[in-house]
Amino acid sequence: MKSNLLQQLFTLMKYSLLIIIIQTISLNLLLADIVNAQKAQSIREVSISLESSQTKLFAILREIESKTDYKFAYNGKDLKKLNYINTSKDKTSVYEILYEIARQTGLDFKQVNQTINVSQSKKKNGGEVKIKTAIEPIKLTGVITDEMGEPMIGVTVRVQGSNTGMITDVNGKYSIEADTDAILLFSFVGYITEQIPVGNRTVIDVQMRLDAQQLEELVVVGYGSKRKADITSAVSVVDMKDMGNQPASNAARFLRGKAAGVVVTQGSGTPGQEMSVMIRGVSSLGTDQRPLYVVDGFPVGNEMGKNLNPNDIESISVLKDAASTAIYGARGSNGVVLITTKRAKEGEVSITASANYGFQNIPDSRRVKMMSGPEYAQWRKEQFIEKSILAGNGVPSIDDIPENYRYPEQTKYSTDWFDEIMNHNAAFENYNVTLSSGKGDVKSLVSVSYLNQEGAVIKTNFERFNIRANIDGKINNFISMGLNIVGSHSNERFANTTNRDAIIGKALWADPREPVFNEDGSWNDYIGGNGGTFGSANPVMELHQTKNTQGRSNLTSNGYMQITFLKDFKFRTSVNTSITNFKRNEFRPSTLAGTGFDQAPPRNATLAESYTNWINVSADQLLSYSKSIENHQFDVMLGYTSQEQTDRSLSGTGNTFPDDEIRFLDNAENTTTSSSESSWSLLAYFARLNYSYKGKYLMSASYRREGSSRFGKNNLWGTFPAVSVGWRLSEEAFMSDLSFLSDLKLRASFGVTGNNNIGEYNNSSNLSTEGYIIGGQYASGQKLSGFVNTNLGWEQSDQLDIGLDLMAFDNKLSFTAELYKKITNDMLLSAPLPIITGFSSTLTNLGKVENKGLELAIGYRTNVGQDLRLRGDFNIAFNKNKVLEINGDNDELWTGGFYGTYNRSTVGRPIGVFVGYQMLGIFNTQAEIDASPVQDGAIPGVYKYADINNDGIISYSNTGGDMVEIGNPHPDFTWGLTLGADYKGFDLNVLFTGAQDYDISRQIEKTTLNMDGVFNILAEAKNRWKSAEDPGNGWIPTSSHWKWERETNSRYIYDASHMWVKSITLGYTLPSTTPVLAGTRFYFNIDNLLIVTNYPGNNVDIDRSDGRSFGDDDEAYPVPRIVTLGASIRF
Amino acid sequence: MKSIYKIVSIAICMSCLSCSDDFLDKSDPTRLNAGTFYQTEEQFDQAVNALYGGLQTIISNQWQFGEFISDNTTLHYNVENRGNGPGLETLEYWQYIEGTSNVQSLYESLYQQLVNVNTVLQRLPGADINENAKSGFEGQAKFIRAYLYFQLVQHFGDVILLTEPIDEPSVAWTYARSPASDVYAQIESDLTDAASVLPPTLDASDIGRVSKGAALSLLGKVYLTRKNYGSAVTTLQQVLTLGYDLLDDYYDVFDPDMKNHAESIFDVQFQGDNDLGEQSGFTYNFYPRQSDGLVIPFPGVSGGGWNIPSLDMIAAYEEDDLRKDVSLAEGYFDQDDNWVAIPFIKKYYHDHSIQDRPDDNWPVIRYSDVLLMLAEAINEESGPGSAYTHLNKVRKRAGLDELDGLTKESFRTAVLKERRVELAFENHRWFDLKRTHTPDELATFLNAYGEIEKANPTTSRGGFGFTSAEYSFQPHEYLFPIPASERLINKELTQNQGYQQ
């Protein structure tokens, strides 16, 4: 089937190409004729024979007018006194006749096209004869390119005020004749019409600019599209045309900073990693905050997927309010991201190819500085001495100091492990070729792409192949069909990174006094593990020798058939399927030390292998009716959808292998295997009515009734209504004076949406295996595995949104403001159950959370002179999050740990604020300790905590009443700014993003400032507290103690307000006159250039989208700076 | 084009197929559903097996609350990793409070198991199965329920008493604690029922289940704890008639090769060295923390350094006590043959060929326990008299002299000491101390031990001195606090005296 399809596609391409060539040629010929017919001829070229050789001036002029196309324009007064004129009767040119008249009368003649102006010469008699002809038509040529510098076919080129015109050919070229004082108009749907005076030029190249804000533009919304002018809900559109070939391994990057209220964070630099997207704040205490992604009408889930090729994306719409998302019912409450992929453009045939190549590095400024070998030894020595003094043993003699760090200056090696695991100048490469044919009744597009991103950490990478083919055909006037097939495959070599036992953490704390290789060149396979320093695997060796890979293959197809009937009705049926195969393989050879502390090699090799298969199928039936009666416009849609997903997996683990070579389960001495299956399904009926009166008063209402397999028997079905209204004030007569306003719209919406992200089978009570040994034999057993809640239902959000859209000054200025309030009820919360039920929690619908906020977006674009174009877009979003209710007024939800960071959700406060001890400073003296509330076991140099409940004791427990809120992980506002400029062939785009007033708990410092002396620590720990006289920098404690240092406390909380210079792109497009590669665009891009912040960690983008515990920085895979060069060419 | 038609036809089919709620009816294909379970004899058999399976988890953590908390064992202080500070160490140093995680885990683990017991007992009466099998299941379930409540009531005092599972979450938040006496009444009733239906001897294929002897022994212990000495004596004396006896060699008692021998009344069964997942998990906790393959014979493998015999415990053995070397080691040799004086429990130290999969059973009730309980009960009721036989039987096997001529008080002391060494590291010590001491006496007793340990710690503290709060036992710590997390969600739940109310 696949090969048939390809064959068909190629045949189509061939015919389309032929058609376009013929069309272009014939159009040129046709236009040429028109031009000739209409062209004014010079008076030198037109000859006539006058009827008499001597007659009155008026008669001569009238005779010329009657015999030619010329008209004379004169002031009768000037001609009055002139009488008979002598001319020749023979056939002669009009010019010669007029010349003779001029000679005899002193009149001046000036031909402007068909008109001949007659005037009295300003000069006295005897002046020279003046006959001017203004007809010197210039042949103009040029190339029209789009905003990417690629030639545009089919652009209409017209001479203003005339019927002269043509369209550009396949190369974007045009050729037209016009006068020097004419003005050329270049126009194309979706682009700003350019007006360019001819002047003295013969070549006019024009780069067209997108009219992104054109009110006629269609915006993709749930189950359809809508004119931008008619939209009455909160929808942000991200147009890929503005992006310009940026290096992207995941498409979420295009959402960064582009839409108010859409926060994209890249918590990890793992190649190909999906970024986290959160829309309008954290709204749920129980389930996750990720939006629903819908790709070409197919709801694919809460991830857009690593396998989506960003280059295939045409546009992204982000649905933010309930009026726009309620049509997605129980999955709409976190917002919906609609991704539309490219299809062939009407009337266009092209091949576009692009190539990106670049390098990635972790900038020095974002690296954590640990102690060097000698520094570490020096610190251990000092620590030993300090402890000895503290124990009352006085200063030890040099011989008492362990040999391990007796002479720090003699430390043989100093290894910067973090630097050792960095892949310097890691390569990034991406190639795309797109073939598009949009002529005729059958249109098609094929795109092929390859991406390979090496990791910033050695021995990690992400590689992806994509192919997409789609075809849309009109069988006749009432049936059309289309099919889209996407195949993709990705391979990844990964390293387990986040947290201190993983590779990044380990590279920070591993003993710096050890070399990577032994002197004989072999791996130094055990780092530390002596003299009190914890032993660890060699991080470099671990990356080389563990082979962790995962890969996924996906085949997605979307097919539809659309029938138009009874004039106003349309029926569309579509089926989407997605099949994903995922495999994962992790092998840890025996040569490596263990993952934890002090686990010297050799150890038993381990292998974990798994295969998972997902099949996701959905089918939609849509019936729509569209009718316009005088001033009333109706659009009605009825729909029915069903979707089912089944996952099956098989996995096995094994340990103890005879060698490290054969890495298959068969070889393991001990193995375990498991297989599982799970599936979910949903059904929904929905309807939508759009109504507008005179395009001025707009109304939209939608309704969805949805059933889900995930919910309890008593609550299987839910209802999700929404309504929105809009008023386009700019269409009102009373606004007509404000002509600078091209659009002004007020709108309001309200709707109900749901969230069903609770996983499978929470609605039924299942059993789990609990075996025993009876009679010396295994006896299988079954026990209850959970508390069943048959009333489990939807988490429901009610959202109100008020918005204003404005466009002014010829659409140069655009402005949108949104005010919203969203209340999430009946959260799918794992509520704590009294343990007497047998279980500590069950999923219940309870609690209430409010998010309210303001979003502003402002854009401005203008031209400075002929060549310079400037644009700027700024958006900012303020969101306030508040828990209104949990289970009763005093209920609190805690996550985290005593030696980690607690996140607490309580009524009246935002979700998951940080809670811990309030660190007041460092105890300097025993006297100070004695005078303070009791901190059992405190010694000078440890943190002093606040006695919150004033009971005179700092309780060493989170229930002791001494913990308070110490930080808020939610920013007050987030913003994005895009600045752009075009100058001649150059284009420049800069993206800034930022977030203000929020906190991160730097969890990794519990390790990297662990003063026990068992790890390497931050270089700044040199400034620790040593004595009352030498108290250091005031926040690093003594190294002689462990208690009252690492408990969750305010010391580890940092303000992470920041500004990223996220990306800079500079492009240059070769002019069309270039002999080779005309129109090719070359570009240079820097991603993650610079971050301005006081936060000391390497990344401020901590994932805030997951549940209610967030903001913990446990040192993830660092996010690299990426510098790429690329070129794109279009034929 | 053919493919498009195909897809369209699938679409139309799908839309028809999925028009009903059937499409939304999904159940977990990998697991059984509780709604349809508990019908057949085989299903009840599996449900009861899981009750025993649940005991494996409970018993594997019991050392913390039976032994480690007492004067028998202590810990190898880990200077470098204070990660267990707020959990395990609070038990050793008697610093537990309402939020102590290990106390909370204990409370939770017992109730988590109770729901399964109560579900079996709720579903049994209505089940259409063989009556003999039914009463067998009932007897086993009631024994386990009694065992769990006996743990709860001894550790926490008054507790919520449930004999049926809770269906509705809404009612779960309102249960109050029942007086300890009510809980004991339920325990006694369950054990009496169990003893009446359980078989005196088990078929080979049933080894591992509880028998009449187990029920009577536990009931005897309950009476002893309630100071109902008369009933204790008559109940325990019934056990003497059931054919149990002491093994000749104390070592054999714990030898996995000898599992379920004549002395064993109830063992929680484990099986190691295979892939069944039923291996014992407790032993690795007890070996020295830095022994690195020298004690646990696998390269690089160390123990947890928990529950290590205190010097006080080691000194409790009389000279020539054959049990000492079986029960503990006072240290081990490092790679360079230097003696490392970190004691550890040896009782459960047996060879196993697969790392992390030891084969040892856990002895819950042994015949020597019954003999010593009987001796204690007789003495309390009527003085030493006939109690000597039972005490001396145990001493004789240990290679010790028989005792004679003791007063009631000194006999009481002798039995307590004998229990300490005979049943060492079998999680009896804490309840023995609580049974034989009032809270104030216990405070005096433990604080004296604390002083000894502080003055001469069993293991080095790496230069860190003891704080005043460590090893300071207050009488109210006789009972554990009700976990704060439970009180947070159930306002009816009161707290034991002395803890934050």
Interface residues (C-beta under 8 A of the other chain):
Chain A: M1 L5 K387 L390 A391 M481 L483 G532 F534 S557 G559 M561 T573 S574 V575 G594 F597 D598 Q599 A600 P601 P602 R603 N604 V617 A619 Q621 Y640 S642 E644 N670 T671 T672 S676 E677 S678 S679 W680 S681 L682 L683 G707 S708 S709 R710 L716 E760 Y761 S764 S765 N766 L767 S768 E770 G771 Y772 I773 I774 G775 G776 Q777 Y778 A779 S780 G781 Q782 K783 L784 S785 F787 V788 N789 A831 P832 L833 P834 I835 I836 T837 G838 F839 S840 T842 T844 N887 N890 D891 E892 F898 Y899 D936 G937 S955 Y956 S957 N958 T959 G960 D1012 G1013 V1014 W1042 K1043 R1046
Chain B: M1 K2 S3 I4 I7 V8 I10 A11 I12 M14 S15 S18 C19 D21 F23 L24 D25 K26 S27 D28 P29 T30 R31 L32 N33 A34 G35 F37 Q43 D45 Q46 A47 V48 N49 A50 L51 Y52 G53 G54 Q56 V79 E80 N81 R82 G83 G85 P86 I97 E98 G99 T100 Y107 E108 Y111 Q112 L114 V115 N116 T119 I160 L162 P165 I166 P169 A172 W173 Y175 D203 A204 S205 D206 I207 G208 R209 K259 Q269 F270 Q271 D275 L276 G277 E278 D292 P299 G300 S302 I354 Q355 G463 T467 S468 A469 A484 S485 E486 L488 I489 N490 Q500
